[in-house]
Amino acid sequence: MAVTASFFAGGFIFNKELTDKNQELTKKNKGLVLEVNKIRELKEEENIDFSLFWQAWQTIEEKFNGPIDHQEMVYGAIKGMVESLGDPYTVFFDPEEAKIFEEDVEGVFEGVGIEIGIRDDQLTVIAPLEGTPGQRAGLRSGDKIIKINDISTTDLTADEALKIIRGPKGTEVSLTIYRDEWQETKEIKIVRDVIEIPSLKWELKDNIAYLRIYQFSEKSDKDFREVAWQILNSPAQKIILDLRDNPGGYLEVAVNMAGWFLEKGQVVVTEDFGEGREEDDVIHRTTGPSRFLNYPVVILINQGSASGSEILAGALRDNRGIKLIGEKSFGKGTVQELTELDGGSLKITIAKWLTPKGEVITDKGLEPDIKVELTEEDYEQGKDPQLDKAIEILNQM
């Protein structure tokens, strides 16, 4: 997931109690004026009649035979509005869900450790995270989640599904999985645990630095700088950049990493805000330090490589012609912004992103230059023909 976030801090005030009351009153009055003006505009321009909403609300109040939670009605109305946009990455979080999302970004939570998303209208495993119960249970990128416990995933959003899959350490969740190589679905039971997602690891393979990046989290930037200097001070002369099963993270972290492999000022990615907003488009360029510019590099990708990992792979491919090895990537080519609301938050798609050569990868993914698949037999026997091919290609350089 590539996410940009803005943060605002208030200054000190002398009479806090009075100021808070005035601010709250001003906020309510301002909000009311904005609401009235917007409703008026929509009625005039698009013939939108908001009275239908209030008629439905009032009918529920008068006739529903059961307890009514008005706050949940508000949350439900907002979620329905957001879902009507048809974008699986634009999501409203109530306070509880906002807390879960915050834990995701921080990289420590309780659950099974899988990144999920919607592909072809089906809840799908984007990537099982390294060293987690989901990975140990044998889940793979591309697995389709048919049921969670006894709940069908047909009408669930990814975030609704995540809320069900999450749970306290030691408890069990059952996932009904379909994999393309299987003749029928299988039920996989997983015991939840505390999930602490590593950011990366590296090892020396003769004169090749094998660098596996698991995600682009807040700590990944610092971890990468430390590892980069270790590689520079090692006998390594070439680099394998392994982005398999990397579901993404912060856009800025991916851009910073690209700066180690590309010349200063080269384009990493463009945020395209759409027709009529070309002046808002943002071009992200490298700022250095370009220390790996002369190292031969190959990149490993698979269908679990999404968002930030696709940005990094696309940038190195387009600017340096670096070969992509493995399988087609996931295809998440949009940028989300997290906006804090009163009593929740909104993760909203604000732009699509383009590779340096202008390629849109949404729902398409990046095609590998050298296609190498991992078979069921490879998994069972612990073989990695994709990594073997990467070493073979580098040894020819």
KADA-V613508 format. One record per backbone hydrogen bond with DSSP energy under -1.0 kcal/mol. NH is the residue of the N-H (numbers start at 1). CO is the residue of the C=O. Records with the same first field share a line. If there is no record, write none. Layout:
NH: CO  CO
This chain:
3: 249
4: 336
19: 15
20: 16
21: 17
22: 18
23: 19
24: 20
25: 21
26: 22
27: 23
28: 24
29: 25
30: 26
31: 27
32: 28
33: 29
34: 30
35: 31
36: 32
37: 33
38: 34
39: 35
40: 36
41: 37
42: 38
43: 39
44: 40
45: 41
46: 42
48: 42
52: 49
54: 50
55: 51
56: 52
57: 53
58: 54
59: 55
60: 56
61: 57
62: 58
63: 59
64: 60
66: 64
73: 69
74: 70
75: 71
76: 72
77: 73
78: 74
79: 75
80: 76
81: 77
82: 78
83: 79
84: 80
85: 82
86: 83
90: 87
91: 347
93: 345
98: 94
99: 95
100: 96
101: 97
102: 98
103: 99
104: 100
105: 101
106: 102
107: 103
108: 103
109: 195
111: 193
115: 127
117: 124
119: 122
122: 119
124: 117
125: 143
126: 115
127: 115
129: 113
132: 129
134: 112
136: 132
137: 133
138: 135
139: 134
142: 125
143: 140
144: 178
145: 123
146: 176
147: 176
148: 151
149: 174
151: 148
153: 146
156: 153
161: 157
162: 158
163: 159
164: 160
165: 161
166: 162
170: 192
171: 168
173: 190
175: 188
176: 147
177: 186
178: 144
182: 179
186: 177
188: 175
190: 173
192: 171
193: 111
195: 109
197: 107
201: 212
203: 210
205: 208
208: 205
209: 238
210: 203
211: 240
212: 201
213: 242
214: 199
215: 199
216: 248
223: 219
224: 220
225: 221
226: 222
227: 223
228: 224
229: 225
230: 226
231: 227
232: 228
233: 229
234: 231
237: 207
238: 207
239: 296
240: 209
241: 298
242: 211
243: 300
246: 243
250: 216
254: 250
255: 251
256: 252
257: 253
258: 254
259: 255
260: 257
261: 258
262: 258
265: 286
266: 263
268: 284
269: 284
270: 354
271: 282
272: 352
277: 274
280: 277
281: 278
282: 271
284: 269
286: 266
290: 259
292: 260
293: 290
295: 292
298: 239
299: 323
300: 241
301: 325
305: 302
306: 246
309: 306
311: 307
312: 308
313: 309
314: 310
315: 311
316: 312
317: 313
318: 314
319: 315
320: 316
321: 317
322: 316
325: 299
326: 370
327: 301
329: 366
330: 305
335: 351
336: 2
337: 348
338: 4
339: 346
341: 344
343: 341
344: 341
345: 93
346: 339
347: 91
348: 337
350: 335
351: 335
352: 272
353: 333
354: 270
355: 359
358: 355
363: 331
364: 361
365: 361
369: 324
370: 324
372: 326
379: 375
380: 376
381: 377
383: 378
388: 384
389: 385
390: 386
391: 387
392: 388
393: 389
394: 390
395: 391
397: 394
